[in-house]
């Protein structure tokens, strides 16, 4: 692939500006220092997966989107999640509170489905209460 290297700092700055957050406010919400976040945005530091996850939560974007932007995850694997989340974030007909609620519901459903799919093959068959043991 001949794509340019991902610029996670520019992506984080863009998302922060779209969320109308100051650098200091995002740093506080993500639990990182203001200077460290500034260095990430300027491309001087490469954040770890854990820091990207904290920033994703604070920016209300999926961690997968952050990992793709940082070059840590294949875009095709994360595309189905990030496309819908991006559409929700851009929906101008919704209030900020409605967008947050819709994203939370979507993420809870996706997380539940992924847990169920992963657990179907590995979960032991347990007796359920009230089912004639």
C-alpha positions in Angstrom: 0.0 0.0 0.0 1.4 3.4 -0.9 -0.6 5.5 1.5 1.1 8.2 3.5 1.8 7.4 7.1 -1.2 8.1 9.3 -1.1 11.4 11.2 -2.9 10.6 14.4 -2.1 14.0 15.9 -3.9 15.9 13.1 -6.9 13.5 13.4 -7.1 14.1 17.2 -6.8 17.9 16.7 -9.6 17.8 14.1 -11.9 15.7 16.4 -11.2 18.0 19.3 -12.1 21.0 17.3 -15.3 19.3 16.0 -16.2 18.6 19.6 -15.5 22.2 20.5 -13.0 21.2 23.2 -9.9 23.2 24.2 -6.7 21.3 24.4 -6.7 21.6 28.1 -10.3 20.3 28.4 -9.6 17.3 26.3 -6.4 16.5 28.3 -8.5 16.7 31.5 -11.3 14.5 30.1 -8.7 11.9 28.8 -6.6 11.9 31.9 -3.4 13.0 30.1 -1.2 16.1 30.6 -1.8 19.2 28.5 1.8 19.3 27.2 1.7 15.6 26.3 -1.5 16.0 24.3 0.0 19.1 22.6 3.0 17.0 21.6 0.7 14.3 20.2 -1.3 16.8 18.2 1.9 18.3 16.7 3.3 14.8 15.8 6.1 14.9 18.3 4.8 11.9 20.3 3.2 8.7 19.3 0.5 7.7 21.8 0.1 4.1 23.1 -3.0 2.1 22.5 -4.1 2.8 26.0 -3.8 6.6 25.6 -5.6 6.4 22.2 -8.4 4.6 24.0 -8.6 7.3 26.7 -8.7 10.0 24.0 -11.3 8.1 22.0 -13.6 7.9 25.0 -13.1 11.6 25.8 -13.7 12.6 22.1 -16.7 10.1 21.9 -15.2 8.3 18.9 -14.6 4.6 18.8 -11.2 3.2 19.9 -11.1 1.4 16.6 -11.3 4.6 14.7 -8.3 5.9 16.7 -6.4 2.7 16.1 -7.0 2.9 12.3 -5.9 6.5 12.2 -2.7 5.6 14.2 -2.0 2.7 11.8 -2.5 0.1 14.5 -5.6 -1.5 13.0 -6.7 -2.4 9.4 -9.3 0.0 8.2 -11.4 -2.7 6.7 -11.9 -4.4 10.0 -13.0 -1.2 11.7 -15.0 0.4 8.9 -18.4 -0.9 9.7 -18.3 0.5 13.3 -16.7 3.9 12.5 -18.9 4.7 9.5 -22.1 4.6 11.6 -20.5 6.4 14.5 -19.2 9.2 12.2 -22.7 9.6 10.7 -24.2 9.9 14.1 -21.6 12.5 15.2 -22.3 14.5 12.0 -26.1 14.4 12.3 -26.9 18.1 12.7 -30.6 17.4 13.3 -29.8 15.8 16.6 -28.8 17.7 19.7 -25.4 16.9 21.3 -27.2 15.1 24.1 -29.1 12.9 21.6 -25.9 12.1 19.7 -24.2 11.0 22.9 -27.2 8.8 23.9 -27.4 7.2 20.4 -23.7 6.5 20.4 -23.9 5.0 23.8 -26.7 2.7 22.8 -25.0 1.7 19.6 -21.7 0.9 21.4 -23.5 -1.1 24.0 -25.3 -3.2 21.4 -22.1 -3.7 19.4 -20.2 -4.6 22.6 -22.9 -7.0 23.6 -23.0 -8.7 20.2 -19.2 -9.1 20.1 -19.2 -10.6 23.6 -21.9 -13.0 22.6 -20.2 -14.0 19.4 -16.9 -14.6 21.2 -18.6 -16.4 24.0 -20.8 -18.7 22.0 -18.0 -21.2 21.2 -16.2 -20.9 24.5 -19.1 -20.6 27.1 -19.8 -23.7 29.1 -23.4 -24.9 29.1 -24.8 -23.9 32.5 -28.1 -24.8 34.1 -30.4 -21.8 34.4 -32.4 -21.2 37.5 -36.1 -22.2 37.2 -35.5 -24.6 34.3 -36.1 -28.0 35.8 -32.7 -29.0 37.1 
